[in-house]
Amino acid sequence: HFVADLLDAASECRDDLLVSMSDAELLMPASVGDYTDFYASRYHATNVGRMFRPDGEPLLPNYLHLPVGYHGRASSIVVSGTGIRRPYGQLKPDDGAPIFEPIRLLDYELEFGAFIGEANEMGDRVPIDDAMNRIFGVVILNDWSARDVQKWEYQPLGPFNAKNFASTISPWVVTIDALAPFRRPGPERLPDDPELLDYLQPSTDDMLDVTCEVSISSASMREAGTDPVTLTRGSLADLCWSFAQMLSHHTSTGCPMRPGDVIGSGTVSGPEKDSRGCLLELTWRGSEPVDLPDGTQRRFLLDGDELTITAWCEGDGVRRIGLGSCSGVVLPAE
């Protein structure tokens, strides 16, 4: 209110005091210390399991007992608008020896990131009823992924180079306090799900009701002035695990978290096809390509493609809150 009143009182100085968003160069909202990415969408995990383990159970035995995660690479987190260079990787063709060349199956992942605001000492656990108090705020996150690298390298320790080259975040951190009107009970457990251990039992409204949308535009679409095409529309509330559960589990061994650390949600997918949060799911491993207005198809991302994720919260009787946007253009390999 003070800033608004100041600008009203000094209306003749507005041009000197305000900078147009189109002229502003947005920087990283914080210096990221450590980055952990989770796998918190039951829908995403189920779809991936069905693709890669068609004859087995889609969910691994541990999935409904704990939030599965892995340690990511903080040094390659970049702010929205940064170009994403197609990386090289070691690939394994179906009918030959491994090769090293530019990756072919570049994908996006619709995610959200939670910035830690309050540290815990090494050896101290963060109880779940205090976990949301330790989170400063939320950003949009695109965890760019090399699916062909991932397929070859992920056993037995999970993804490595497939996910270490770039993750894009939005420049605006929306505080947990601002999101308070959009907190909901959850996450939902199904009747046949196993009982959670006490340290993961939610005790407050820990889920965030955030709507998100992913759009794509090819280089030729932008040259022709064609509007971007929506690929995905989903909700953060569709996750199987909350940020509070992720943080409580992460610190259950006494792992110290520090201000500026980021926890990623993992791909946010929903029950419908148009709520699948990556091209791997949307195209079902490339078997169902997406048609674009320029006459081309996408199984995975091509050079020149621009991916933009937007997110917002809205509800009856409360002001709509935007989380900004998170975008990046795919650049050719060098």
N, C-alpha and C positions, 0 to 999 in steps of 0.2 A: 504493500500500500504506500509506503514511503516513496518508493521509486516512481510509482504512478502519479502521486501528488506532486513530486518534484518536477516531473515532465510537464504536468498540466500548468504548474506555476511558472515554468520557464519555457513556454511553448515556442518562443522565438529562438531558443537555443537547441531545439530538438535535432536539427540537422547536424549540430556539432556533437550531440550527446549520444545519438543512436546510429548504429551501423546496420545497413540492410543485411538480412541473412544471406542473400545471394553474393554479397561482397565479403562475407566473413569466412575466414579460414579456421575451421573447427579442429581442435587438437584432441589428443587423448584426454579423457576426463580424469584419469589418475595414472600413476605409475604402477603397473601391475607387478606384484611380487611373485606370487605363485598362482597357477591355474590348474584347476581340476575339472574335468568334464565327466558328467554322469550320463546315464542311459535310462532316463526316468519315464519314458513313454511306453506303456504296455503295448499300445497299438503298433508303435514303431518296432519294438523288440519282437512282437509276434509276426509282423510282416517279414522282417529280415530272417527270422527263424524258419518261416515257411519257405522262403526262397532258397536258403542255403542248407536247410536240413529237412527236405520235403518228406522224408520217411520217418522222421523222429518228432519229438515234442518241440514245438516252436520256442517255448521258453525253457531256459536251462533251470536246473533244480533250485539254484540260489535266488532266482530273480524276484520272487514274491516275498522273500525273507529279508532282503537288504537292498539298499540302493547301490547298484553296480556303477563303478566309475574307474577312471584312469587318470594319471597325471599328464597334463598337456604341456604345451610350450608357451610360456608367458612372453618370450622375446619376439614371437611372431604375431602377437595380437596387435592389430592396426585399427585406426579410426576409419569410420565411414568415409567413402570417397577415394580411398587408397586403391590404386590399380593392383590387381592380383596376377602376378606372372605365372603362367602355366609351368609347373615344375617338371623336371626330369625325374624318372624313377626306374627302379628295377622291376620289370614286368615279366610275367611267365605266360607266354602263349600256350594255348591248349595243346598244340602239336609240335612243341620245340623247346629249346633250351632258353633260360632267362636272357633277356635283352635289357639294355639301358637306353632309354629314349624319352622324349616328351610323353607325359601321361595322356591317355586317351579318354579315360572315364572320369572327368572332373565333375564334381557334384557340389551342391550347396546343402547346408543343413540349417533348417529353421530352429533357432534356439533362443534362450534368454540367459543372461548372466547376472549373478548376484554378487555385488561388491561387499566384501566384509568390512565392517566399520569398527568393530571392537575386537581386540585380540584376546586369546586365552593363553595362559602360560603352558609351557611344555609339561605334560603329565596331567593337565586338567582337562576334564571332559566338559563339553557344553551340553547341559540338559535340554531336552527338546522344548520345554516350556520357556526357555530363555533364548532359544536359537534365533527367532525372528528379531529379537532386540539387538543381536550382534550383526545383523545385516543392514548396511547403510541404504542400499537402493539397488535398482534393477536397470539393466540395459538390454537392448536387442543384440543378439549374437548370431553371426553366420560362421559356422565351423566348416570352412571349405575342406573337401575331402577328395582324395585320389582313390577311387574304388578299385582300379586295377592293381595299384600298389598294395592296397589293403587286403585284397583277396590273396595275394602271394605271401605277404609278410605276417599276417595277424596271428597265426598259430606258432608257438603256444602262448605268447605273452600279450597278444592284443595289438592294436594299431600303434604305429611308430611314425615312419616317414609319411604315411598316408594322411596324417593330420598335423604335421609339425610345421608346414610351410606358410600357413596364413589362417587367422581367425579375425573376422571383422566385427567391431562393436559400434553401436551408435554413440554419438558424442554426449548425449544427455543422460545423466543418471537420475532416474525418478526415484525419490526417496520412499522408503517403506511407509513413512508417515503419510505421504501424499496418496499412497495406494490403500490406505486403511479402509475406505468405503467399499473397496472391491475385494476384500478378503472374504473367503468362503470356507465352510467346513470341508474337511477332506484330508487327504484324497480318499475317493470312494474305494471300498473293498467289496469284492464279490462274495456271494455266500460260500463258495468252495475255497476261497483263499485261506491260507494258513494264518493263524493268530500271530500278530506281531509281538516281538519281544518288548518288554516294558519301555526300554530306552527309545523305541521308535514309535510308541503309541502317541498319536497327535492329541494335544490337550487344548488347543485353541484353533481359531479359524486361520489355518496356515496356507491354504490354497489362494492363489491370486487369479482373479477372473480378468484376464487380459486377452483381447482379440488380436489376432495377427494375420498378416497377409503378405504373400510373396508374389512379386511380378517380375517378368523378364522382358527385355527388349534386345533384339539383335542389332548389329551395327547398321544393317540395311533398313530396319524399321525406324531407327532414329534418323537416318538420312532422309527417309521419306516422310517424316513427321507422324508416323503411326504410333498410336498410344501403346504403352506396354500391355502385355497380356498377363492376367492373374493366373498363377499356377496353383497356389495353395491358400486356403483360408482356414485357420484353426484357432485353438484357444489354449492358453497355458493351463487352464483348469482341467484339461484332459489328461494331465500327467498322472502317473501311478504313484509318484513320490513327490513330496513337497520340498522346497528349499530348506525348511526347518529339519526335516528328516535327513536330507543330504548332509547338512552341517553337523547334526548330532552324530550321525554315523561316522563322518570324516574324523571327528575329534574323539570318537569312542575309545581310541587307543591312547589318547593324550596328545595327539598331533597338534602342534601349535599353529593357529591361524593368525595372520597379521592384517592390519588395515591395508586395503588395496588388493588383497587376494581376491581372485574371481572363482566362483563356482558356476559351471555351465550346466544347464538343464539336460543336455542331450536333445536329440531331434524331437520336436513337438509335433506329434501326429495325432489324428483323431480317428473316429470310426468310419468315416466316409472317404471315398477315393480322393475327393477334392480337398480333404484335410490332411493328406499325407505330406510330411514335411521335408521331403527330398526327392530328387529325380529317381534315385534307386527304387523307391517305393512307387512313385507316380507312374513310371514307365515299366515297372515290374522287371527290373534288370535289363531294360532296353527293349523288351518285347512289345511294348505298347507306347510308341513314340507320341510326343505332344506336337500338334500342328500349330505353326505360327502364321500370322497374317501375310508374311512375305513369301509364303509358299514352301518354306523349309520346315523340317521336323527336328525335334530335339529328343534324343535318348539321354544324352549328357551334354554338358556345356561346351560351346565352341568359342574360339577366340572372338573377341568383340562383343560377346553377350554381356549385358548388364543385369545384375540381380539386385533387386531392392526389396527389403523387408520393412514393413511399417507395422505399428502396433498402437493400440489405444484401449482405454477403459471407458465404459459408459454404463449408466443404469438409471432407474427411475429416481428422481429427486436429488441426483448428485451431478456435479459438473463433469463433463467429459474431459478426460486427461489423455493427451497424446504422449507417446514414448519416442517420438521422432522417427527417423528412418535410418536404415543401415544398408549401404549400397557399395558395390564394387564392380568394376569392368574387368573381364578376363583379357589379359595381355598375352601375346604369343611367347612361346618359350624362346630362350636365348642360349 
